[in-house]
């Protein structure tokens, strides 16, 4: 299941979450979306060798992947009427701590749900220690179907 799948609609069911969790990068890194409610989404992954940098610590890219996934899925599920999809136009991360084992969890919250952009913040934590590992913010550009992609009514011309 992907966002382009027409069966992907709100409200999310456990089956839809399970299907989404196995898709693309989520599946590759073991990221699980655990909850979604309008404007807030959460997820996590269990640390294993896929998530570690050569120095043995958690790779920063793993944290960004979780945060960006949460913000992106939240954005897609919060698109305004008529919007088709989105693309991330800016992201910023501040890394505050690291770990080598356990569960990493995140919560993303909508800061701005506009017609042309959305802004989401995500906080990533170590479940084992409770310490905040990263603060993340991203801005998404909302994409609408191009006029040429829209079906014309009988008698209409471009």
N, C-alpha and C positions, 0 to 999 in steps of 0.2 A: 504494500500500500504506500502511496506517495500522495503529496498534496494535489497532484494533477488527477488523481483518482476521484471520479465524481461521487464515490460512495463515502468520501471523507468529509463528514459534516458534524456540526455540533448538535447535541451534546456528545462529548466523547464517551464511548463505552470502553470497558476493560478490553474487549476484543480489538477495538481500534487502536488503543494504546499499545497493546501487545504487538500488533502488526507494524505500527510505526516504529517501535523500539528495535525491530530487526532490520530496518531499512537503512541503506547507505552507511554514513559515518556513525550513526547511532549504533547500528549493529556491529560495525567494525571495532568500536571502542567500548561496547557494552553499556552505552548510555541508556538509561531507562527514564522515560517521562513517567512521573508517578502521579501527578495531579494537575488539572487545569480548571480554573474558574476565571470568569471574565477579568482580564487584566493581571492575572497572577498564574504562574506555572512553576512547577518544581520537578526536579529530576536528580539522578545520582548515577554513580558507577563505583564498582569495587576495583580498587587498584590491583593491577597485575603487571606483568612485564610490558604489555602494550603501552602502558602509560608512563613508563620511566625513561628518563634521559640517560645518556651514557655515564653520568656521574652517580647514578643510582637513586636520584631523587625524582619526584614527580615532574614530568616534562610540562613546561608552561603551556605548550600547545594542547595538552589534555584538558587543562583548566579552561582555556579559551574555547575549546571545542564544546565543552559542557555549557559554558555561559552563552556562547553564540547560538547553540542549538536551542536552549531554553528561550532566548529572546526571539529567535527566528520562528520557532513553532508558535510561540505566543502571538507574534505579529501576524502570521498566516491565519491563525484562528480568530484574529480580531480585525481582519480587513474590513474596510467600509464597503457599503453596498456598491456593487458595480466594479470593484477592484478585482484584478485577476491574480496578482501575486505581489512580490516585493523583492528588493535587493538591498543588501546592507551597503550603506555609503560611508559609514564611519564607525570605528570601534576603538575603545580605549580600555586598557586593563592596568590595574595597579596590583602587583603581587605583594602580599604581606607576610606569608609564611608558606611552609611546604611540609610534606610528610612523605613517608615511603610505604605505608601500608594502611589498610582499612578502607573506609567508604568516604567518598567525596560527594557532597550534596550541594545543590544550588536552588535558589529561588529567584525568579525573574519577575519584575513588576513593571507594568506599563506606567510610564511617566507622562507620555503624551500620545494620544490616539487620534491623530488628525487625518484629514482627507488626503493629504499629499505626503506626509511623513508620520512615522511613529518613533518614539524614543523609549527604550527599555533599559532598566538597570538590573543587574544580577549580582548577587552576593554568593560566593562559593565558600563552603566551610568543610573542615575535616569533621566527620561525624564522631570519630574516636576522641579527638581532643576538644571539640567545640570551637576551635580557633578559626577565625575568618582567614581564608587563604588568599582571596582576591576580591576586588571590587571591579565591576565591568559595566560599561555603558555602550550602547550601540544605537545608531540612528538608521532607520530603514526608509527607503524611498518607495512609496506605494505606486504600483504599476497598473494601469488600466488598459483594456484592449484598445488597440489602434483602431481608428475609424474604418480602415480598410478591412479589418478583421470582423467587423460587426456585420450581421446579416441585414441586408436592406429589405424593407417591406416592398410588396408589389407596387410598381409605379415610381419608386424612389430611384434617384441616380446619385452617383458620387459627386 
